[in-house]
């Protein structure tokens, strides 16, 4: 009990921020989940639905490299409060348009782009804040707790969203989202004290462009960190193509539905919850790089193949569990490596450069995933006869093309992991 009390005392500010921000993330994730279903039902197009994520990530990637420089100069709490408030205004706009029956898909594209812009500024501030609130000896525990909450959000989002859509409507979900924002906003404003980062005079005098260059320069001179980021960029490309294709397959196949999509997403979340609990409890590993490589190899070599050949929800769920159980181990160990290697007064700039490099493949992957499903794989499968081997393997009708695409993603992800596993620069981070 004394150890637990001491831990809570040392992490009390982090715990308040972690709990309230996780609650707010749940509300935002539920709104996003509901809007994806709304979009696919309205448009019936994987490409148009994936544009929601493209519009979120494109400005995030473009602006991120400069946002970290601003983050290092600005007050962390004020930055997070302003960005959260702006996101709430966008959510209110969606609610008003829905209530008056005026919501169009292009409205969501514009609002997602604005949200992506603000997220690019908020994210480096939030990352640095975690380092400021957490003693170095608790980095792995804090990373595990964050992975646990993210996993719990992944479990609860589809379950609660699907239930509320069945019992009520999308407006109820958005109202809940706004309630979670108020809780997180007030908690950060009144109950979390964020220490200031001590900056050198040179850092204060740097222009935004010079600060952005210093983040890139740091990565250029630290090849292990850079190559690890590029590894994640390659994985994010495959994962975003996957995310664009998943709703198109699960919502379209005869064995799929909104509930099926919710179940598959919930199982993914449950797997991450289990992994997060384990990573929070186990001692620090001898080789963080090995954990990262093995976790991604397991994820890439399982779920895509189960989704490609599976024809029922239970089989998809097995794939989802295997694909996500090790991801918290990857996230936690990656997070600790970054926080241990990057100086605190450089983290905002370096994290922003990381965000641009690590996430620039996501909008490309979402666009390509939607395009390939709508224009290549679905037409190809539609042209196959009932006796075709492709129909035998991937099924017939809408959704079969997306299943065929998952087979390709499985091989691409597997090859990516094997290539980066041999990178000597990444392994030097162990020293």
N, C-alpha and C positions, 0 to 999 in steps of 0.2 A: 504493500500500500504506500509506503514511503517513496519507493521508486516511482510509482504512478503519480503521486502528488508532485514530486520533483519534476517529472516530465511535463505534467500539465502546467506547472509554474513557468518552466523554461519555454514552453511553446504556446502560452495562453493567447497571445495576439495572433499567432499563426492559426490556431484552432478556430478562433472566432471568424477570421477572414475565410478560412477554408470551408467551414460549415455554411456560412451565409452565401458565399460565392457559388458553392456547389448547389445550393438550393435555387439560386437564380439561374444557374446553368441548366438545371432540370426544366424550369419554366421555358427558357429559350429553346431548348432541344425539343420540347413537346410542341411548341409552335412551329418549328422547322419541320418536324415529322408530319404534322397535320397539313402544312402547306404543300409538302411534296406529294402527299396523297391527293390533295385538292387539285394540284397542277396536273398530275397524271390522269386523273379522272376527267378534267376539263379538256386536256389537249390530246391525250392518248399517245404522246410522243416521248421517247426516252431522251431525245436531244433537247427538246424544249424544257423538259423537267430538269435535266442536268444543267441547263443555263442558269438556274437558280444558284447552284454552287459556283459556277464559273463567275458569275457577277459578284459573288462574295469574295472569291479568292483573287481575282485579277487585280483589283485596286490594292488589296492587302499585300500582294507580292511586289507590286510596282513601288508602293510608298514605303514599305517596311524598311528598306535600307537607309532611308532618311529619318524615319520615325524614331529609331533608337537614339540617334543623335539628339533629337528633341527630348526624348525620355530622360536621357542623362542630364539634361539641363533643367528640366521642369520638375516641379513638386510631384512626387509619385501619387500621393493621395488625391490631389486635385485633378491630376490627369485621369485617374481611374474613375472618379466621380463624374467628371464631365462626359467621358466616353460612355459610361453606363447610362447616363441621362439621355444622351443622344440616341442610343439604341432603344430606350423606352419610348421616345418620341416616334421613332419609326414603327414600333409595334402598335402604338396608339393609332397611327395613320392607317395601318392595315385593318385594325378593328373598325374604324369609322367607315372605311370603304366597304367592308363586308356588311356592316349594318345597313348601309344605304344601297346595297346590291350593285356597287360600282367597281368592285375589285376586278382588275384585269391582270394577266400574267406579266405585262410590261411594267405594271406598278411594282410588282415584287422584284423584278430585275433591278429597277432603279433603287429601291429601298435596300436591297441586299448589297448593291455596290456602295451605297453610303455607309452601311454597317461595316462592310469590309474595310473601308477607309479608316473608320474610327478604331476598329480592332487592331489595325496595323500600328496605331499609336498606343493603344492600351496594353497590348500584349507584352512589349518589352518592359513597361513599367511594372506590370504584374509579376513578371519573371524576376526582376531585380528585387521587388518587394519580398518575395519568398526568401531570397537569400538574406535580406536584411532582418527578417523576423525569425529566421531559423539558425540556431547555433550549428556550426559546421559538423559537429559530431552527430547531429540528428538529420543530416541531409537525406540519407537513405530512408529513414523512417518517414520524413515529410513527403518524399517522392512516392513512397508506398501508400501513404494516406491519400495523396492526390490521385494516384492511380485507382485506389479503391473507390473514391467518390465518383470519378469519371466512369468507372465500370458500373457502379450502382445507378448512375444516370442513364447509362445505356440499357440497363435492365428495365428501369421504371418508365422510361420515355415511351416505348411502344405499348407497354401494358396499360398505363394510365391514359395515354392519348387515344388508343383504340377503344377503351372503355368509355371515355367521355364522348367520343364521336358517335358511339352507338347509343348512349343514353341522352346526350345533349347535342351540342354542335361545336364548330370550331371557335365560335366567339367565346365559349366558356373556357377553352384552353388558353386563349389569348388573355382573358381576364386573370386567369391563374398566373400566367407569365408576368403580368404587371404587378401582381401581389408579391411574387418572389423578388422582383426588382426593388420594391419599396423596402422589404426586409434587409436585403443586401446593402442598399444605399445607406440606410440609417445606421446599420451596424458599422460600416466602414467609416462613416462620418463621425460617429460619437464614441465608438468603443475600440478602434484600432489606431494605435500610435505607431507611425512608420518612421524609423530613424533616418536621418539624412545621410546621404553618401558624401564622404569627404572628397572633394574634387581638387585637383591641382590647378594652379593658376593658368597653366597652358591649356588644360582641358576646358576651363571656363571661357578662355579667349578664342577657342576654336570655332570656326563657322560650322554651320550644319553640314556643308559639303566636305569640309576637312574631317569632321567627326565621322561621317559615313565612310570616308576613305580609310580612316584609322581602323575601323571595324574590319574592312576588307583586307587591309594590310596585316592585321593580326592573324586572320585565317590563312593568308598566303604564307606566313612564316611558321604556321603551326599545321603542318600537313595532316597530322593524325586527326585533328578536329575537323579540318576541311573535308578529308576523304570520308569521315563518318557522316558528315552532313550530306555529301553527294550520294552516299549509300542510301540514306533515308529519302533523298530526292527520287532516286530510281524506284525505291519501294513505293513511295507515294504516287508515282505515276501509275503503277500497276493497281494500287489500291483504289485510286480515283476512277479508273476505267471500271473496276469492279463495282464501286458504289453507284456509278451511272447505270450499269447493266442490271444490278440486283432487283430494283423495283420493277423494271420492265419484264423480268422473268417471273418473279413471284406473283405479281399482280395479274399477269396475263395467262399463265398456265392453268389448265383445268383443275389441277390440284392446289392452286394458289388462290390467295385472296388478301384483303386488308389484314385479316386476322393472321394469316400465314406469314405475311411480312412482319407483323408484330411479334409473332412467336420466334421467328428466326433471329430477329434483332435482340429479343429478350434473352435468348440462349447465348448469343454473343456476349451480351452484358453479364450474364451469370458466370460465364467462363472467365471474364475479366475480373469479376468480383472475387472469385476463388483465387485467381492468380495474384490479385492485389493483396489479399489477406496473407498469402504465403510470403510474398516479397517483403511485407511489413514485419513479419515475424522472424524470418531466417537471418542469420548473421551475414555480414558482408562477404561476397564471394571472392575467391582468390583471383579469378580472371573475369573482369566485367566485360571485356571485349568478346570473350568466348560465349558468355551468356547472351549478349546482344546478337551475335551471329547465329547461334543455335535457335534462339527464339524466333527470329525472322525466317530462318530456314523451315522450321516446323509450320509456321503460319502460311508460308507461300506454297508448301508442298502438300497441303491437305485440303483446305476449304474449297479452293477453286475446282479441284477434281470431284469432290463430293457434289458440288452444285452442278457441274457439267453433266455428270452421269446419273445423278439422283432424280427420281421422279415423284418423290413424296416429301412431305414436311419433315417426318422423322429423320430421313437421310440428310436433308439440308441442315437439320439441327446438329447432327453429329459433326458435319463439316464445320459448322459455325463454332462449335465448342472447341474443336482441335485447332481451328484457325486463330482463336483469340485467347486461349488459356495462357499462352506464354508472353503475350504482348505487354502486360504489366512489368514483367521481368526486364524486357527490353527498354521500356520507358524509364523505369527507375534507375537502371544502371547507366543509361545514356545521360539522364539528368545529373547524376552524381559526377560522372566524368566531366561534363561541361562545367559544373559549379566548382569542381576542384581545380580545373586547369585554367579557367578564365578569370583574371583579376576582377574583383568586385566593381571597381570604378570603370571597367571596360565592358561589363556584361550587357548593358543596354545596347551599345553599339554593335557588339559582336552577335548578340541574340537577334538583332534586326537584320544584320547581314545573313545570319543563319536562316532566318525566316524567308528572306528572298530566295536564297539558294535552295533551301530544303522544300519550299512549298510552290516554287514556280511551275513544277510539273503537274500540280493538282488541277488548275483550270484546263491545262492542255489535255490531261487524262479524262476529265469529265466531258469535254467537248468531243474528244476522239471516241470515248465510250458510247455516248449518245449517238454519234454519227455512225459508228460501226454497227450498232444494234439496228438502227432505223434503215440505213442505206446499204449495208453489206450483208450482215449475217442473217437478219430476218428475211430479206428477199431471197437469199441463197437457199435457206431452209424451205421457204414457200415453194421454190421451184423443184424440190425433190419429190420423187414418187414415194408412195407408201412402202415400196420394197427397198428403198435406198438404205444403205448402211448408216447414213447420217440420221435418218429418221429413227432407225432402230436404236442408235446410241443416244440421241438428244431429244427425241419426241417429235411431235407434229403440231402445227398451229403456232399461234403467236406465243413467243417466249422460248421457242426452240432455238432460235438464232442466238439469243443471249446465253443459253446453255452452252452452245458451241464456242462462243467467245470465251467462256470461263476456262475451257480446255487450254486455249492459247495462253491465257493469263497465268495458268498454273505453270506452264513451261517457262514463260518469260520470268516469272518471279523466282523460280528455282535456279535458273541460270544466273540471274542477278546476284543472288545470295552466294553462289559458289565463286563468282568472280571477285566480289569484294571481300570474301573470307580470306583470300590470298594476299590482300593488300598489306604490305609490311609497315606502312605508315600508321595504320590503325592499330596494329599490334604493339607499336612502340609506346602507345598511351599507357600500357601496363607498367612501364618503368617509372 
